[in-house]
């Protein structure tokens, strides 16, 4: 199972859509507060459909709390950023990896991006483009990780 980590998400509908994708792909969803919306907000539930209640996202009160509990896995932390030098498909993902995505407005905190520059990845796009939608970005990278590990993926009802 992969871990999707949303650091300070700001748009409820993106978080709901990502939760829906995580449920269907068998990924764990970690949400690091603060968020600018309530996770029980109608927009999150609507975007997540009936999957949101089944997802059981792991909610962290702060980045410090998350790191205190998970830092021993830092060699398997991957960070999506428009500042990354390597394309996501150039990296090798393994089950249990943590795939980090920053907020829609501010991206990832510098402390994360400096943890392992070899795991700082980007999604290639035209120079004139600023960024992609967060839910789209998570889907692109998450399904590449799944593709690389498809033989170990088991469909669960």
N, CA and C of each residue as an Amber inpcrd file, in Angstrom:
protein
   471
   0.8390000  -1.1750000   0.0000000   0.0000000   0.0000000   0.0000000
   0.8880000   1.2450000   0.0000000   0.4830000   2.2200000  -0.7640000
   1.1760000   3.5030000  -0.8030000   0.4760000   4.4780000   0.1370000
   1.2010000   5.5100000   0.5150000   0.6920000   6.5600000   1.3870000
   0.6810000   7.8770000   0.6370000  -0.4790000   8.4630000   0.4780000
  -0.6010000   9.7990000  -0.1040000  -0.6540000  10.7700000   1.0720000
   0.2200000  11.7700000   1.0500000   0.2970000  12.7330000   2.1430000
  -0.0280000  14.1140000   1.5980000  -1.1410000  14.6810000   2.0590000
  -1.5290000  16.0330000   1.6640000  -1.1290000  16.9800000   2.7840000
  -0.2400000  17.9090000   2.4720000   0.2570000  18.8570000   3.4610000
  -0.5140000  20.1720000   3.3250000  -1.3500000  20.4580000   4.2940000
  -2.1440000  21.6920000   4.3570000  -3.0210000  21.9150000   3.1240000
  -3.8360000  20.9230000   2.7440000  -4.7020000  21.1270000   1.5720000
  -5.6710000  22.2800000   1.8150000  -6.0470000  22.9680000   0.7330000
  -6.8710000  24.1750000   0.8630000  -8.2070000  24.0860000   0.1230000
  -8.3900000  23.0900000  -0.7350000  -9.6270000  23.0030000  -1.5090000
 -10.3170000  21.6800000  -1.1880000 -11.4820000  21.7960000  -0.5700000
 -12.2130000  20.6200000  -0.1000000 -12.4960000  19.6170000  -1.2160000
 -12.8920000  20.1060000  -2.3860000 -13.2370000  19.1970000  -3.4870000
 -12.0230000  18.3850000  -3.9360000 -10.8400000  18.9880000  -3.9540000
  -9.6310000  18.2250000  -4.3100000  -9.3830000  17.1190000  -3.2890000
  -9.4870000  17.4630000  -2.0220000  -9.2570000  16.4740000  -0.9690000
 -10.2620000  15.3290000  -1.0760000 -11.5060000  15.6360000  -1.3370000
 -12.5180000  14.5910000  -1.5150000 -12.2210000  13.7010000  -2.7050000
 -11.8320000  14.3040000  -3.8170000 -11.5000000  13.5150000  -5.0190000
 -10.2800000  12.6300000  -4.7820000  -9.2980000  13.1620000  -4.0840000
  -8.0940000  12.3800000  -3.7740000  -8.4560000  11.2200000  -2.8490000
  -9.3210000  11.4770000  -1.8840000  -9.7720000  10.4060000  -1.0010000
 -10.4730000   9.2910000  -1.7590000 -11.2930000   9.6730000  -2.7030000
 -11.9950000   8.7020000  -3.5460000 -10.9940000   7.8510000  -4.3310000
  -9.9750000   8.4920000  -4.9010000  -8.9410000   7.7620000  -5.6360000
  -8.1680000   6.8310000  -4.7030000  -7.8150000   7.3280000  -3.5090000
  -7.0750000   6.5030000  -2.5540000  -7.8650000   5.2560000  -2.1640000
  -9.1400000   5.4280000  -1.9070000  -9.9580000   4.2780000  -1.5400000
  -9.9500000   3.2380000  -2.6600000 -10.1730000   3.6850000  -3.8700000
 -10.2680000   2.7560000  -4.9960000  -8.9360000   2.1260000  -5.3820000
  -7.8280000   2.7890000  -5.0820000  -6.5070000   2.2370000  -5.3970000
  -5.9130000   1.4680000  -4.2200000  -6.5470000   1.5430000  -3.0580000
  -6.0250000   0.8530000  -1.8850000  -4.8890000   1.6000000  -1.2100000
  -4.8620000   2.9210000  -1.3460000  -3.8100000   3.7430000  -0.7430000
  -4.3130000   4.3290000   0.5720000  -3.3880000   4.5910000   1.4900000
  -3.7240000   5.3240000   2.7180000  -3.6410000   6.8120000   2.4110000
  -4.5490000   7.5810000   2.9740000  -4.5290000   9.0270000   2.8170000
  -4.2030000   9.6700000   4.1560000  -3.1320000  10.4410000   4.1730000
  -2.7240000  11.2100000   5.3440000  -3.0120000  12.6740000   5.0310000
  -3.6730000  13.3510000   5.9570000  -3.9590000  14.7760000   5.7970000
  -3.3040000  15.5040000   6.9610000  -2.4070000  16.4230000   6.6230000
  -1.7000000  17.1870000   7.6430000  -2.3490000  18.5580000   7.7590000
  -2.8580000  18.8500000   8.9430000  -3.4930000  20.1350000   9.2220000
  -2.4120000  21.1900000   9.4330000  -2.7280000  22.4570000   9.3230000
  -4.0770000  22.9670000   9.2050000  -4.6110000  22.8900000   7.7770000
  -5.9200000  22.7810000   7.6980000  -6.6370000  22.9090000   6.4440000
  -7.5140000  24.1480000   6.5860000  -7.9650000  24.6930000   5.4770000
  -8.8320000  25.8760000   5.5610000 -10.3090000  25.4740000   5.5060000
 -10.5760000  24.1890000   5.5640000 -11.9450000  23.6740000   5.5330000
 -12.0630000  22.5700000   6.5690000 -13.2710000  22.2910000   6.9710000
 -13.5660000  21.2100000   7.8930000 -13.6090000  19.9170000   7.0910000
 -12.9510000  18.8860000   7.5670000 -12.9240000  17.6240000   6.8270000
 -14.2850000  16.9470000   6.7580000 -15.2250000  17.3910000   7.5450000
 -16.5940000  16.8850000   7.4550000 -17.4580000  17.7490000   6.5410000
 -16.8420000  18.7370000   5.9390000 -17.5750000  19.6710000   5.0830000
 -18.2580000  18.9350000   3.9310000 -19.4130000  19.4190000   3.5610000
 -20.2220000  18.8010000   2.5090000 -19.4530000  18.6550000   1.1950000
 -18.6360000  19.6350000   0.8320000 -17.8850000  19.5810000  -0.4300000
 -16.9010000  18.4140000  -0.4550000 -16.2790000  18.1070000   0.6780000
 -15.3590000  16.9640000   0.7560000 -16.1390000  15.6810000   0.5570000
 -17.2280000  15.5470000   1.2680000 -18.0490000  14.3320000   1.1640000
 -18.6360000  14.1740000  -0.2320000 -19.0650000  15.2730000  -0.8360000
 -19.6540000  15.2050000  -2.1720000 -18.6130000  14.7290000  -3.1900000
 -17.4180000  15.2940000  -3.1480000 -16.3730000  14.8980000  -4.0980000
 -15.8980000  13.4720000  -3.8330000 -15.9050000  13.0700000  -2.5700000
 -15.4780000  11.7160000  -2.2170000 -16.5660000  10.6760000  -2.3720000
 -17.7660000  11.1310000  -2.6850000 -18.9360000  10.2490000  -2.8070000
 -19.0720000   9.3780000  -1.5640000 -19.6140000   8.1920000  -1.7240000
 -19.8020000   7.3220000  -0.5680000 -18.4980000   6.6630000  -0.1240000
 -17.4090000   6.8920000  -0.8580000 -16.1190000   6.3300000  -0.4810000
 -15.5240000   7.0320000   0.7320000 -15.8550000   8.3120000   0.9290000
 -15.2250000   9.0950000   1.9870000 -15.4560000   8.4540000   3.3610000
 -16.6580000   7.9650000   3.6110000 -16.9650000   7.3450000   4.9080000
 -16.1880000   6.0530000   5.1080000 -15.8460000   5.3730000   4.0360000
 -15.1160000   4.1060000   4.1200000 -13.6020000   4.2980000   4.1440000
 -13.1310000   5.4620000   3.7590000 -11.6990000   5.7060000   3.5640000
 -10.8960000   5.6860000   4.8560000 -11.4050000   6.2980000   5.9140000
 -10.6870000   6.4230000   7.1800000  -9.3390000   7.1190000   7.0050000
  -9.3540000   8.3700000   6.5550000  -8.0830000   9.0930000   6.3890000
  -7.3920000   9.2610000   7.7400000  -6.0820000   9.3420000   7.6920000
  -5.2710000   9.5520000   8.8940000  -5.0260000  11.0490000   8.9900000
  -5.5240000  11.6420000  10.0510000  -5.4490000  13.0940000  10.2190000
  -4.3430000  13.4170000  11.2170000  -3.4380000  14.2910000  10.8060000
  -2.3410000  14.7440000  11.6580000  -2.5750000  16.2100000  11.9930000
  -2.3700000  16.5820000  13.2380000  -2.6090000  17.9480000  13.6700000
  -1.5380000  18.9250000  13.1730000  -0.3590000  18.3960000  12.8340000
   0.7260000  19.2620000  12.3540000   1.7550000  18.4180000  11.6060000
   2.5960000  19.0910000  10.8540000   3.6980000  18.4170000  10.1630000
   4.6640000  17.8320000  11.1860000   4.8970000  18.5360000  12.2710000
   5.7880000  18.0280000  13.3170000   5.2770000  16.6990000  13.8850000
   3.9720000  16.6080000  14.1160000   3.3940000  15.3630000  14.6200000
   3.5950000  14.2290000  13.6160000   3.3260000  14.5080000  12.3400000
   3.5030000  13.4830000  11.3040000   4.9570000  13.0020000  11.2610000
   5.8930000  13.9380000  11.2340000   7.3130000  13.5750000  11.1360000
   7.7810000  12.8140000  12.3740000   7.3080000  13.1880000  13.5450000
   7.7030000  12.4860000  14.7690000   7.3210000  11.0110000  14.7110000
   6.2050000  10.6970000  14.0700000   5.7320000   9.3060000  13.9930000
   6.2510000   8.5470000  12.7660000   6.7310000   9.2630000  11.7470000
   7.0590000   8.5930000  10.4790000   8.4620000   8.8550000   9.9580000
   9.2750000   9.5920000  10.6760000  10.5900000   9.9880000  10.1620000
  11.5040000   8.7980000   9.8740000  11.2790000   7.6700000  10.5320000
  12.1180000   6.5000000  10.2550000  11.9430000   5.9920000   8.8260000
  10.8970000   6.4390000   8.1390000  10.6410000   6.0490000   6.7490000
  11.1340000   7.0930000   5.7510000  11.8830000   8.1020000   6.2010000
  12.2000000   9.2420000   5.3410000  12.9350000   8.8590000   4.0540000
  13.6260000   7.7290000   4.0410000  14.2900000   7.3080000   2.8030000
  13.2840000   6.9050000   1.7340000  12.0160000   6.7180000   2.1230000
  10.9600000   6.3780000   1.1750000   9.9290000   7.5020000   1.0520000
  10.3320000   8.7360000   1.3910000   9.5120000   9.9210000   1.1890000
   9.8000000  10.4710000  -0.2050000   8.7550000  10.7700000  -0.9590000
   8.8640000  11.3820000  -2.2860000   8.0300000  12.6620000  -2.2830000
   8.5530000  13.7120000  -2.9040000   7.9400000  15.0300000  -2.8180000
   7.6280000  15.5820000  -4.2050000   6.3650000  15.8530000  -4.4620000
   5.9540000  16.4160000  -5.7490000   6.0330000  17.9430000  -5.6730000
   6.7280000  18.5230000  -6.6430000   6.8870000  19.9740000  -6.6640000
   7.2280000  20.4280000  -8.0710000   6.7510000  21.5930000  -8.4260000
   7.1540000  22.1750000  -9.7160000   8.6370000  22.5180000  -9.7030000
   9.2720000  22.5160000  -8.5370000  10.7030000  22.8130000  -8.4010000
  11.5780000  21.5770000  -8.5450000  10.9640000  20.4040000  -8.6630000
  11.7290000  19.1710000  -8.7990000  12.4980000  19.1320000 -10.1130000
  13.6640000  18.5220000 -10.0900000  14.4880000  18.4030000 -11.2860000
  14.2310000  17.0950000 -12.0420000  13.7490000  16.0830000 -11.3620000
  13.5210000  14.7780000 -11.9880000  12.0310000  14.5680000 -12.2350000
  11.7250000  13.9700000 -13.3750000  10.3310000  13.6330000 -13.6750000
   9.9170000  12.4400000 -12.8150000   8.6650000  12.4240000 -12.4010000
   8.1540000  11.3690000 -11.5210000   8.3820000   9.9800000 -12.0930000
   8.3340000   9.8200000 -13.4040000   8.4790000   8.4870000 -14.0060000
   9.9210000   8.0260000 -14.0760000  10.8530000   8.8650000 -13.6460000
  12.2630000   8.4750000 -13.5570000  12.6010000   7.8500000 -12.2030000
  11.6640000   7.8680000 -11.2880000  11.8820000   7.3430000  -9.9470000
  11.2800000   5.9570000  -9.8150000  11.8160000   5.1970000  -8.8620000
  11.3060000   3.8480000  -8.6040000  10.5370000   3.8690000  -7.2880000
   9.2680000   3.4980000  -7.3650000   8.4090000   3.4840000  -6.1900000
   8.2170000   2.0560000  -5.6980000   8.0680000   1.9230000  -4.3790000
   7.8330000   0.6270000  -3.7490000   6.6700000   0.7470000  -2.7810000
   5.9580000  -0.3380000  -2.5820000   4.8650000  -0.3360000  -1.6190000
   5.3320000   0.2060000  -0.2790000   4.4920000   0.9950000   0.3630000
   4.8440000   1.6120000   1.6310000   5.4020000   3.0190000   1.4940000
   5.7370000   3.4260000   0.2560000   6.2760000   4.7700000   0.0360000
   5.2630000   5.8350000   0.4440000   5.7880000   6.9940000   0.8090000
   4.9920000   8.1690000   1.1360000   5.1540000   9.1760000   0.0110000
   4.0640000   9.5330000  -0.6350000   4.0690000  10.4870000  -1.7420000
   3.4480000  11.7870000  -1.2350000   4.2670000  12.8300000  -1.1130000
   3.8490000  14.0950000  -0.5220000   3.4160000  15.0950000  -1.5820000
   2.3380000  15.8210000  -1.2570000   1.8160000  16.8730000  -2.1280000
   1.4730000  18.0700000  -1.2530000   1.8800000  19.2520000  -1.6870000
   1.6360000  20.4670000  -0.9210000   0.2860000  21.0750000  -1.2330000
   0.0190000  22.1690000  -0.5560000  -1.2620000  22.8470000  -0.7450000
  -1.3520000  23.4550000  -2.1360000  -2.5750000  23.6800000  -2.5480000
  -2.8310000  24.2510000  -3.8680000  -2.2380000  25.6450000  -4.0120000
  -2.1240000  26.3810000  -2.9320000  -1.6410000  27.7630000  -2.9940000
  -0.1510000  27.9190000  -2.7370000   0.3930000  27.0750000  -1.8670000
   1.7590000  27.3060000  -1.4080000   2.7310000  26.1730000  -1.6900000
   2.2580000  25.0350000  -2.1480000   3.1540000  23.9050000  -2.3910000
   3.6400000  23.3010000  -1.0860000   4.7630000  22.6210000  -1.1640000
   5.3330000  21.9520000   0.0050000   6.2150000  22.9010000   0.8150000
   6.2480000  22.7160000   2.1310000   7.1830000  23.4870000   2.9460000
   8.6340000  23.1330000   2.5860000   9.5060000  24.1040000   2.6640000
  10.9270000  23.9090000   2.3300000  11.5610000  22.7820000   3.1310000
  11.1430000  22.6270000   4.3830000  11.7420000  21.5880000   5.2260000
  11.5790000  20.2020000   4.6010000  10.4730000  19.9680000   3.9430000
  10.2610000  18.6730000   3.2900000  11.0910000  18.5610000   2.0200000
  11.0720000  19.5980000   1.2020000  11.7730000  19.5260000  -0.0850000
  13.2810000  19.3870000   0.0940000  13.7950000  19.8100000   1.2300000
  15.2380000  19.6950000   1.4580000  15.6270000  18.3650000   2.0960000
  14.6690000  17.5270000   2.4330000  14.9660000  16.2490000   3.0900000
  15.7310000  15.2880000   2.1920000  15.3280000  15.2060000   0.9410000
  15.9600000  14.2630000   0.0200000  15.7520000  14.7820000  -1.3990000
  16.7210000  15.5340000  -1.8930000  16.5800000  16.1370000  -3.2250000
  16.4800000  15.1020000  -4.3300000  16.9910000  13.8980000  -4.1100000
  16.8760000  12.8270000  -5.0970000  15.4260000  12.3870000  -5.2690000
  14.6050000  12.6390000  -4.2690000  13.1930000  12.2460000  -4.3210000
  12.2670000  13.4320000  -4.5360000  12.8120000  14.5540000  -4.9770000
  12.0130000  15.7250000  -5.3290000  11.6410000  15.5810000  -6.8010000
  10.3670000  15.3980000  -7.0760000   9.9340000  15.0620000  -8.4320000
   8.9510000  16.0910000  -8.9690000   8.8480000  16.1070000 -10.2800000
   7.9150000  17.0220000 -10.9360000   7.1520000  16.2650000 -12.0090000
   6.0510000  16.8580000 -12.4080000   5.2950000  16.3600000 -13.5600000
   5.6600000  17.2770000 -14.7150000   6.2340000  16.7420000 -15.7770000
   6.6280000  17.6080000 -16.8960000   5.4200000  18.3250000 -17.5040000
   5.6290000  19.5860000 -17.8310000   4.6030000  20.3660000 -18.5240000
   5.2830000  21.5100000 -19.2570000   4.5370000  22.1820000 -20.0890000
   5.0640000  23.2920000 -20.8670000   5.5870000  24.3960000 -19.9450000
   6.5850000  25.1160000 -20.4000000   7.1770000  26.1920000 -19.6060000
   6.1690000  27.2750000 -19.2280000   5.1830000  27.4810000 -20.0600000
   4.2070000  28.5460000 -19.7810000   3.1810000  28.1380000 -18.7420000
   3.1250000  26.8490000 -18.3850000   2.1770000  26.3840000 -17.3790000
   2.7440000  26.5650000 -15.9810000   1.8870000  26.9510000 -15.0430000
   2.3310000  27.1760000 -13.6690000   2.2420000  25.8910000 -12.8430000
   1.1030000  25.2040000 -12.9340000   0.9130000  23.9750000 -12.1710000
  -0.3520000  23.2750000 -12.6460000  -0.5370000  22.0500000 -12.1680000
  -1.7380000  21.2810000 -12.4480000  -2.6240000  21.2630000 -11.2080000
  -3.8700000  20.9140000 -11.3670000  -4.7750000  20.7310000 -10.2490000
  -4.1960000  19.6660000  -9.3170000  -4.3530000  19.8580000  -8.0070000
  -3.7870000  18.9370000  -7.0280000  -4.3150000  17.5170000  -7.2050000
  -5.6120000  17.3580000  -7.3780000  -6.1760000  16.0140000  -7.5380000
  -5.6340000  15.3380000  -8.7950000  -5.4580000  16.1050000  -9.8570000
  -4.8830000  15.5590000 -11.0840000  -3.4470000  15.1200000 -10.8450000
  -2.6730000  15.9670000 -10.1840000  -1.2680000  15.6490000  -9.9020000
  -1.1270000  14.3900000  -9.0550000  -1.9340000  14.2880000  -8.0150000
  -1.8980000  13.0990000  -7.1640000  -2.2370000  11.8620000  -7.9950000
  -3.2600000  11.9570000  -8.8250000  -3.6460000  10.8150000  -9.6540000
  -2.5480000  10.3750000 -10.6030000  -1.8870000  11.3210000 -11.2390000
  -0.8130000  10.9920000 -12.1860000   0.2980000  10.2130000 -11.4870000
   0.7850000  10.7460000 -10.3810000   1.9260000  10.1220000  -9.6960000
   1.5080000   8.8460000  -8.9730000   0.3410000   8.8530000  -8.3510000
  -0.1200000   7.6670000  -7.6260000  -0.2840000   6.4710000  -8.5610000
  -0.8370000   6.7120000  -9.7220000  -1.0460000   5.5940000 -10.6340000
   0.2380000   5.1560000 -11.3370000   1.2390000   6.0070000 -11.3950000
   2.5550000   5.5510000 -11.8520000   3.1490000   4.6230000 -10.8000000
   3.0320000   4.9860000  -9.5280000   3.5200000   4.1100000  -8.4630000
   2.7900000   2.7690000  -8.5080000   1.4900000   2.8100000  -8.7030000
   0.7100000   1.5800000  -8.8110000   1.1250000   0.7680000 -10.0350000
   1.3250000   1.4290000 -11.1630000   1.7450000   0.7300000 -12.3820000
   3.0610000  -0.0110000 -12.1590000   4.0110000   0.6610000 -11.4980000
   5.3090000   0.0400000 -11.2510000   5.2050000  -1.1700000 -10.3330000
   4.1600000  -1.2530000  -9.5540000   4.0030000  -2.3180000  -8.5690000
   2.7390000  -3.1330000  -8.7890000   2.2570000  -3.1390000 -10.0120000
   0.9610000  -3.7360000 -10.2930000   0.8890000  -5.2110000  -9.9340000
   1.9940000  -5.9320000 -10.0680000   1.9430000  -7.3640000  -9.7750000
   1.6290000  -7.6280000  -8.3030000   1.9220000  -6.6630000  -7.4180000
   1.6060000  -6.8520000  -6.0100000   0.2620000  -6.2300000  -5.6250000
  -0.4030000  -5.5950000  -6.5690000  -1.6990000  -4.9680000  -6.3140000
  -2.7810000  -6.0330000  -6.3290000  -3.6060000  -6.0250000  -5.3040000
  -4.7210000  -6.9630000  -5.2380000  -6.0000000  -6.1620000  -5.0980000
  -6.9320000  -6.4490000  -5.9610000  -8.2320000  -5.7700000  -5.9100000
  -8.9710000  -6.2150000  -4.6580000  -9.4890000  -5.2320000  -3.9080000
 -10.2440000  -5.5410000  -2.6960000 -11.6310000  -4.9400000  -2.8390000
 -12.6080000  -5.6930000  -2.4220000 -13.9960000  -5.1970000  -2.4540000
 -14.3060000  -4.3760000  -1.2410000
